């Protein structure tokens, strides 16, 4: 159901107060005007703290800097004419006893008069004694069809060289998803000023704007990646699983009847390539990658964590289809944490895993964890993720492949001069990250001696390195036993 449809239903059902969550006040006002036109709602009044009812034809600036008068005006308007009163930023006054009491008294009149109050704000803060009287609606960021109409309008109204092809238009629309309509207008205008047209050159500018907008949330990071599954050594079962789902978000998949995938939980010791897989999936599937810093969900004042996770979900879904990378989920949702924060972790976890199980929008979640024993059992239950994979210590052949991948990156012309088979045999119990580091250490030594690094330099580095498996064999053995028992799949 669209916002317009749901809003009209609430009006017809005589809901007295509707709380609309949005960052786009102008677009919301425009939408409400269009929704209510020819619907007998002839009067629309808009109030804000600075200008009062600035556009009111009865008495200009009535209620200016006076939220109590703003509610008094609701009582004064003709009770026979259906009216809507948009009150901006009004949640800041709801905690005031005078305002709260006045609103409750006004509610008694609204029950018998065709009037509706619409509170508009970017955050939800409703006092407990008003929650039963207020209904919350989300006014989502513009959908692809609305973005398309706006881009076509801009291309006609602005001086643009050349025509916009359907293929380029589709790419620009996808790049704009997750931005407000006002932000889209600004960034497209910026691209036109630079390139004198709207084409593929506009996309990096739009993505950079999106990166800045997302970074302001302090919850999500927008990542640009070039890694592919070819950069992941081994993990053949995982690669087959992913390759079989490359077109999972396509229209053909929907027509076939496939449900939206939930995601993956990757378990393994540090340096086993879990983060690399998340980046590779985003690149292979041509989807934007968002990284969630789970620790930041619990930053700030008490009570904000639940609203932060809801905000994360809203932003992520507005960018769908996309990949959400939840790094080191075990550190945020460990059982020990739940016992120390008066239930905050439990509530945030409940919201997060409920969304994982019930989400319908195409957001593919890739969560990584190092310590499987610290994870709550709720996360491991079937239905939260499509599959759980264990990334263990690479085999000899996998280590050889990993050495070749990194050497091709560092020395693309001479990589085959190195004895990767000998290196893989010596690097027993080494993770992928540790293998890469042995090459880097060898390069540092050779560079300091003003020469090219050799196989022998890497062998010396291997000898001097203690792999993490030997530092913490018990934890790794526990995870490996899970894989052997079939509780998780071996990648």
N, C-alpha and C positions, 0 to 999 in steps of 0.2 A: 504494500500500500504506500502511495506517495505521500509526501508531507501535505500537499494540497488536499488530497482526498481525506486524510485523517483530520486535518484542521476543520474542514467543512462538517465532518461528522460530529466533532466536538461542539461546533457552533450550534448545529441543529439539535443536539442532545442537551443544550443549555448548560454546558460546563462554564462555571463562573470565572475561574482563573486558569489560564494556560501559561505555563512557564516554558519559553522557547530557548533552547540552548544553541547559540550560534555566535560566530565572530563577524557575521555579515549583516549588519543592521539595515543598510540601504536595500540590499537584495531581498531581505525578509519583508521589509515594508512594501516593496514593489510587488512581491509575490502575494502578500495578503490583499493588496488592492486589487490585483487581477483575479484572485480566488473569489473575493466577495462581490465583485461587480455583477450586477443583475441578480444578486442573491438577497435583496431587500435590506442589506446592511449599507445604508446610505451614508452613515457617519463614521469616519475613521479619525480618531484624535491621537496625536503623537506627542508624548511628553518626555523631556529630559531635564536634568537638574539645573542646567545653565539657562536654557531658553524657555523653560516651562512648556506650555502648549503653544509653541511658536507659530504653528500654522492654523491655529484655531480662528475661525472667522467670527466667533462670537466675542471673544475678549482675548486679544493678543497678549502672550506671555503670562497668562494666568497660571499660577502655581510655580512661578519662577523661583528656584532655590527653596522650594517649600513642598516636600513630598506629601505633607498633610493636606495642603490645598489641592494637590493633584488628585487625591482620593475624594475630596469634597466636590470637585468638579464632576466626578463620576456620578455622584448623587444628584447634582443639579440638572444634568442633561435630561431633556424630555424623555420620560419613561416609555413613551409609546413608539419611539423610533429606535429600531435595532441599531446598536452602536458598538464599536470596538475601540478600546483604549489601550494603546501601546505605551508601556512605561519602560524606558530604557534604564539600565543599571539599577533597577529598583531593589535588587536583592541586598544591596548595602544598607537599606533602611528597614529591612524586615525584622532585624533584631531589636529595634527600638520599640519599647513597650507601647508608646503612643501610636506609632504607625501600625503595629501589629493589631492593637485593639480597634483602631479605625477600620482596618481592612476586614476584620471579623464582623464589625457592624455593617459595613458596606455589603458584605456577602449576603446578609439577610435580605437586602433590597434586590440584589442581583438574581436571587432565586425566583423572584416574581416579575422581573423586568428583563427585556431582551437586550441585556448588556453583557459584554465579555471583556475582562481585563487580560491583556497579554503582557507578561513580564519578559523582557528580553535581556539576556546576559550571556557571557562566555563561560561562566561557571555556575554550578548548582550549589546553592546554599539556602536551604529552606529550614526554618525553625521547626522543631518537632511538633509544636502545637498547630502548625499550618499545613502539615504534609497531607492530611486527609482532604483539604480543600483545594489543593493545587495539583494540576496534572502537567507532567513534563513531556515536552515534545522535542525531538532533535531535528534541527534544520541543517541537513547535511550539505557539504560542499558540492558544487555543481557536478552533475553527472555528465558523461561523455556527450550526450545529445545536446545538453545546454551549452557545453563548451564549444561544440561544433557550430551552433547557431551564432555564438558570440564571435568566434574566429571568422566566420563568413561575413558577419556584419562589419567587423574591423577591416577586413580585406577590401570591402566595398567603400567604406567611409574614409580610409586612409590612403594616401598616395603610395601605391605599391607597384613596383615594376614586375611585369609578368603575371601569370595566373597560378593559382594554387592547385596542384594536382591532387586527386583523391588520396593517393598513396602517401604523399607528404603531409596532407591534412590529417590523416589517420595517425601518423607518427607524432605530430605536434599535439594532437588531442591527448594521446597517451602520456606524453611528457607533461601536459598541463594538469593531469588528474592529481588531486590533493591540494591544489591551490584555490584560493578564493577568486571570485570573478573579478574583483578589483585588482588583485595581484596579477591575474592573467592579462588584464588590459595593460597594466604597467610594464610587465616583462615583454609582452609582444611589441608594445610601443618602443621599448629599448632596442629590441632586435631589428625593428624596421629602421630606426635612426642609424644603426650601425651598418646594416646591409642593404637598406633601401627596398627590402622585400621580405616576405615571409617564406622561408624555405628550410632545408635541412640545417643550415647554419644557425637557425633560431633555437634548435633543440638543446645544444650545450648551454646556451644562455638561460633557457627555461629550467634545465636541470640544476644549474648552479643556484638559481633563485630558490628552487625547491629544497636544495641542500641547506641553504641558509634558514629557510622557514622551519624546517624540521629540526635543525640544530638549536633553534630558540626554545624548543620544548624541553631541552635538557634531559630527554628520555631516549630519543631515537637519533641515530646517525645514518645519514644517507651515504652509502658506499659506492664508489666507482671501482669495478673490478675487471681484470683482464684474464684471470685464471680460468682454466678449463679442466674438465675431468682428465685430460691427458697429463695434466700437471700433478695428478694424484697417483702415486706409485702403489700398485697392488689394489686392494679393496675391490676385487672383481665382482663379488656378489652385490655389493652396494652399487657399483657402476651399472650392472645389468638392471637392477631394480629401478634406478633413476632413468636410464635410457628408455625403459619401457613406458615411462610416464612423461616423456618430453613434451607431448602434445596434450597434456592432461587438462590445460585451461583453454583449449581451442573450442570453437563452436561445434566442430565435428564430435568432440568428446561429449559435449552436452547433448547433442542430438542422439548419440549412441546410448545415452542414459547413465553415463558415469557420474558418480557423486563427486563433489569437491573434495580433494585430498586434504587431510589435516596436517601431515608433516612427519618429520623424523626426529627421533631422539638418538644422538650419537654418544656412545659411552667409550671411554678409553683413557689411557694415561696421557699425561701432558706431552705434546709434541707428536702425537700420532696422526695428525692431519685432519682433525675434526673441523677446525675453522676453515681450512683450505677447501674442504668439501662444500661448506656453506657458500663460499665465494664462487666455487666452480659451478654449482647448481644455478646460481643467479645468472652467471655468464652464459651457460649452456642453454638455459630456458629463455634467455633474452628478457629477464624480469628485473625490476629494480630491487636492490638489496638494502634492507633496513636492519641496523644492528641495535638491539635493545640492551641498554645497560641496566640490568635488573637491580643492581645496587641502588640506583637513583630512584627507584620506585619507593624506597623507604627513607629517602632524604626529606628534609623539611620538618614542618611542625606535625604534631600528633594529629591523625585524622586525615592527612592529605594523601596517604598512600593509596587508599581505595579510589579516590578521584583521579590520581595519577595513572593507575592501571586502566581506568575507563577512558582517559584521554589518549593513552597509548593505543588502545583498541580502536578508538574513533579515527585517529590519524592513519593507522595501518590500513584499516578497511577503506578509507577514502582513497588510498593509493593502489588498491587491488586492481589487477592481479600483481602480486609482489611476493618476495621471499622475506620472511622475518627471521632474523638470526638472533637467537637468545643464547648468549655465550655464558658458559659456566653457571648453568641454572642451579646446580647443586649448592653453590655458595650462598644463594639468596633464599632458597626454600628448604634448607636442611632442617631436620627434626630438632636440632639443638636451638636453632634460631627461633622456632615457634614457641619454645618454652620460656623465652626471655623478653618478649615484647608485648605482653598483655593481649595476645591474639591478633595483632596486626598482620603478621606473616600468614596466619591461617586464613584470614579474610581475603587478603590479596591473592593467595594461592587458590582459594575457592573461586574467586572471580576469574582468574586466569584459566584454570583447567575447565571451568564450565564453558568459557568461550572456545577453548580448544575443541571440546566435544561437540558443541552445537553451532559453531560458525558455518555460515553458508556462502560467504563471499570468498573469492579465490585468493586466500592468503596461505602460503605454504610455510609452515613453521619448522625451522631446523634448530633444535635445542642441543647444546653440548654439555657434557658432564664428565668430570674426572673421577669423582667418588660416588659410585652407585649406591653404596650403603647409607649415605647421608640423605639420599633422595626420599621424599615421602612416598608411600606406596600408592597414593592417589595418582601420581604422575605416571607411574609404571603400568597402571591398569590399562588393559586393551580398550581402545576407543579414544584414548587421549591422543595418541599418535598412530599413524598407519603402521609403523614398524620401528623397532628398536634394534640398532646395529652396534656391534662391538668392534672397535678398531684396535687390534692388538699389535704386538711387536711384529714388524715385517719379516717375512721369510728371507732366505738367502737370495732367491730370485727377485723378490720384491725390493730388497736392499740394493741389488745391482741396478734395477730399473730406476730407483730413486736417485742413486748416484749419477746415472746417465741424464736424468731430467735436470738435475742441478748443474752438472758440468756443461750441458748444452746451453744453459742460461748464462753461466759465467764465461765459458769458452766455446762459443758456437762453432768455431772453425777447427778447433783442435781437441774437442772433447774425446774423440775416439783414440787419442794417444794415451789415455789413462787406463790403467788395469782395473776396471770396475769389478771384475769377478774376484780378484784378490782382495779388493777393498771390502766387498760385501761379505766375504768369509771372515775377515778380521773384525768387522763391525757387528759382532754378535750381540744381541739384546739391545741394539741401538734403535731409537725411534727415528721417524723421518726428520724431525727438527734437529736431532742430534747428528744425523748424517750430514745435513746441510751445514751445521756448525763446524764439523771437522774440515770441510772444504774451506770455509771462511777463515778458520784459524791457520790453515796451511798457507792461504793467500797472504795473510798478514806477515807471517814469518818470511816468506819468499820476497815480498815487497820490501821489507826492511833490509834485505840483503841484495836488493836491486837485481833480482832474477825472476824467472818464471817458476811457479810452483809445480811440483811433480807428484807422482803417485806416492813416493816415499815420504814427502811432507805430510800428506794426508794420513799415511800409516802411523807416523809419529803422533799426529793429533789424536788418532783413534786410541793409541796406547795410553795417552795422557788423560783421556776422558773417562769418567765413571758414569755409565748410563743410569738414568733414573730408576730403571728396573732393579738394579743392584742396591740403590739407596732405599727403595721402598718395595721390596719383593712381595710382602704380605698382601698389600692392597692390590697390586697387579694380579696376583694369584687368585684373589677373590673374584675380580672381574672376569678373568679367564675361565674360572669355574662356572660362572653364570653362562658364558657362551657355550661351554661344553655341555652343560645341562639342558641347553635349549631355551633358557629364559630370555635370552637375546640372540639375535642372529649375528654370525661372524661376517664381518664385511669382506 
